[in-house]
Amino acid sequence: MSVDTTTSAATAEATALVGNPLRLNGYYEVGREKIREFARAVQDAHPAHRFEAAAIAHGHDGLIAPVTFTAILGAIARRHIFENFMPNYDLSQVLHTEQRITSHRPVRAGDRLISYVTLEAFRHGHGQHLFVLRIDIVDEKDEYVQTGWTTIVGRAGGEGADDRLARAVKTIAATEVPTSTPSAGNAYNVAAADGPADTLAPSYAQYEPRPQRRLSEVAVGDCVPEHVNYVSRGDLVNYAGVSGDANPIHWSDTIVDIVGLPNVVAHGMLTMGLAAGLVTEWVGDPGAVQEFGVRFVSPLYVPSDRSAEVRFSGKVRAIDTAARTATVALTGLADGRKIFGRAVATVRLA
């Protein structure tokens, strides 16, 4: 198939999918050790992610996950949507440019989570295809847990470097083990949902966070103390395994040489997870994060001979006294470059 034919087919696939919600049959069951594993991967030391007693002291029934834990479900959803409905795109050749999260309540150990996915927007031009995917995550009570919007940019078809890249990725990719026919339970497949995304899960759980930082203690202009994270190649490989995002651009020198990058790059969601740790440490309760959005503008390059250093800081930009919330603008700096174009979190205050 020619490049033009492949591109046309891919464009038609994506256009037909816009606005049509899909449901991943089955569920993702959240384990205690997976929460701990993910918290370690994003270097989040908040005790509510590791110790039940600490989580209970913060008003939770048990361990709760970091706010970006649902990156795991996002990776599963994207893989199934692209493989089943947009097979002319190669997920190893897409760029994650923006992520926005609305948290209705924390993800808890023992949750069985169901994902609804909607391609909300698709644009193409100048060889680039832009996708905005909305993922509504609900629990077994059909109540919202989290909603996320993922913006990615990719291409269909290609020649030259793209062909070499596809061959290289196929060579180094993890081996897929064939399975028998999936049974009920948590075996994933994709089906059309019953209605528009806004009507999929009509109810919201009643949840009240227990932030440690008080409204009376916060003022516009207050600084969130800087925190420094160090990211090694081992951290990238670990996060790839924990999150399910195994794109080799994050760990293979062969792939980045073909792409023309100076080094492997950290996952965007890893850097977002690192920044989230700064916010939850400041507010005191991971469950107090209501909104968190990041636009990724500059990669965090990770060399093979040393760890990359990234400095996160924040400043209170607005306070809503009626809602008892603060809006915090975050900055991430690596080698003097801003890795976020815009990063904003809204948190509840006591």
Order of alpha helices (4+ residues) and beta strands (2+ residues): alpha-beta-beta-alpha-alpha-alpha-beta-beta-beta-beta-alpha-beta-beta-beta-alpha-alpha-beta-alpha-beta-beta-beta-beta-beta-beta
